[in-house]
Amino acid sequence: MHTDARTLENNTLIEADLCIIGAGAAGICMAMEWKDTAHKVVLLEGGGFDPSFEMQQFYCGESLGAPYQVPLEFARLHYFGGTTGHWAGWCSPLDPIDFEKRDWIPYSGWPFKKKALDPFYARAHPYVELGPYEYDAVHYEATLEGFERLPLDSEVFWTKMWQFSPPTRFGVKYRDPIKKADNIRLLTHARATEVKANDTVSSIEEIEVQTLNDKTHRVRAKHYVLACGAIQNARLLLASNKQNKAGVGNDNDVVGRFFMEHFEMGGAQLLLREQSPMKMYLGRMGGGLLPGGELAVTDLVQEKHQILNGTASLRPGMFDKKLTSFFERFTERKRVWEMEDGGRRPLVFPAAPPEGYKAFKLHSRAEQAPNPHSRVELSEEVDAMGMPLANLHWQLCELDKRSIRIFYELLGQEMGRLDIGRIQLLDWLFDDDHNWPSFLGGGFHHMGTTRMHDDPKQGVLDTNSTVHGIHNLHVAGSSTFTTAGAANPTLTLLALAIRLADHLKSKV
């Protein structure tokens, strides 16, 4: 059933077995996993069923670190369905190495391996209207006409596959099933503003909810799941500070830390011989839903060169003033490499593809290193309900940039060795590794801030996504990620939500 919280009598008490805070991809998926069970579920959504300027203002905040590409209030959508309302539909699992402890990456290592998540990845597929859980490029090469991998050294590069959701708009697809579910009570216009714990802060007793018409309600449940996104999950925990000045779950000053993004930005361009196979790599070009591949570096290469994970997508065309204004300042300064006697030398890159070659822009999809200084903090300013706003201190490190540069250098060497193409690296990659270009950008992929880690001093959550020391408080969504990998986070956050739902069913 559905209730607009603004219509309830002031100070209404709502009780349930499970309270889910946030109706985006993770929260809706969690609710659907509990649909038609014998347990009562309350799903809280701060907004309504449609976007509104008024609700987006609750996501305002300042970006005080590295320049973030958009105002924070536009990076996430505050209504039923959440950010799936502008999601592009890209789906791929994280790689096995992403879950490993990598000696060259401080704070890396999830509390479980990828194989533990594979069954949940498969269960996540129907939620985003995908087919079988299959991401092996060899499979698609054998089954799809015209799909062929580039002949790169398999010990250096491999083809990472993506599948494409239509994309599924959770607010549309799952609105009626949730409203009609007998055991789910959806409350819209119900903003959670405080998580209230017992005196010892070992258990959560209730959630305070406020509405825009100045009403306050309470929700009591056996278990609570925060599913508000990386910035808002951290904000809610930090702002719930009446019993503990540091906030709920923040005894070790980890809540809000390790904010991560994916670097999605142009880094190079490629001239490739006309006869080279490309259908596998064009993905959603033209709006189709065929799978698509990106070039990725192998685990061995990552370890050898001490770099982060990353991929590159190929898009037809060259960077120039007409195509991409971001790169206008770089069109006159170019560095291109080919292999010669085991070394490198600069080449002159033409203004247009020569006869017999095709031109492609190469866009990075690169991992950010987990960094405790990259964090979400509370502002001294408050929103219309008196809750402190969240400020973002996005902090980058030398490893982040060096990893992107080495990726393209290795790709250029491989193209030269095979004599099938040439790579041009945009000049920003050769500046000091602590300097980033003005067009620094991410994918709106907010991760970290309530990460999983067995050590409470390095993570907010245990291996079951439960807040350390608070047995009935849990977190869903990409704020739980220990590391970012290079894959879009949606499929992984859904798999983790399903995993958490199974765990809670054994507890309630």
Salt bridges, closest charged atoms under 4 A:
ASP4 OD2 - ARG6 NH2 2.68
ASP17 OD2 - HIS39 ND1 3.73
ASP17 OD1 - LYS222 NZ 3.36
GLU33 OE1 - ARG123 NH2 2.83
ASP36 OD2 - LYS35 NZ 2.89
GLU45 OE2 - HIS78 ND1 3.56
ASP95 OD1 - LYS160 NZ 2.71
GLU100 OE1 - LYS113 NZ 2.84
ASP118 OD1 - LYS114 NZ 2.60
GLU141 OE1 - ARG149 NH2 2.81
GLU194 OE1 - LYS242 NZ 3.27
GLU206 OE2 - LYS196 NZ 3.82
GLU206 OE1 - ARG218 NH1 3.79
GLU206 OE1 - ARG220 NE 2.97
GLU208 OE1 - LYS196 NZ 3.45
ASP253 OD2 - ARG257 NH2 2.70
ASP253 OD1 - ARG375 NH2 3.27
GLU264 OE2 - ARG365 NH1 2.78
GLU264 OE2 - HIS445 ND1 3.78
GLU294 OE2 - ARG365 NH2 2.69
GLU338 OE2 - ARG345 NH2 2.56
GLU338 OE1 - ARG422 NH2 2.97
GLU340 OE1 - ARG345 NE 2.66
GLU367 OE2 - ARG102 NH2 2.94
GLU377 OE2 - ARG375 NH1 3.43
GLU377 OE1 - HIS393 NE2 2.96
ASP383 OD2 - ARG191 NH1 3.25
ASP383 OD2 - ARG235 NH2 2.67
GLU398 OE2 - ARG402 NE 2.78
GLU409 OE2 - ARG344 NH1 3.03
GLU409 OE2 - ARG405 NE 3.94
GLU414 OE2 - ARG417 NH2 2.57
ASP419 OD2 - ARG273 NH2 3.27
ASP419 OD1 - ARG422 NH2 3.37
ASP427 OD2 - ARG333 NH1 3.08
ASP427 OD1 - ARG335 NE 2.85
ASP433 OD1 - ARG405 NH1 2.60
ASP502 OD2 - ARG123 NH1 2.71
